[in-house]
């Protein structure tokens, strides 16, 4: 009983990974929603702000 349940869970996890990869390709590589890319650039998510964050952390110590 448990082995069949585990097999079902593994199959569900594999299917979810496949759908996640398909969605990532659809959104990012095929540029399905250009507005989404503009929003992330506006919010500063895509920029490498690591040096600013490190300087902020060091100044608080």
C-alpha positions, -999 to +999 in steps of 0.1 A: +000+000+000+028+025+009+049+016-021+020+024-045+014+057-026+051+066-029+051+058-066+022+081-071+039+109-052+070+105-072+051+106-105+032+137-093+065+154-084+081+146-118+050+159-136+052+191-115+089+196-124+081+191-161+053+217-159+076+241-140+103+238-167+077+243-195+063+274-177+098+289-172+107+284-208+073+299-219+076+330-197+113+337-200+127+323-232+098+329-255+091+363-239+054+356-235+047+386-213+070+415-220+053+435-192+065+409-167+101+416-178+095+453-175+081+450-140+111+430-128+135+455-142+115+484-126+116+467-093+153+461-095+151+423-092+173+417-122+201+440-112+232+428-093+230+449-061+253+426-041+279+452-034+254+477-021+238+450+002+272+440+015+282+476+022+249+481+040+254+450+061+290+460+070+280+495+080+255+481+105+281+459+122 
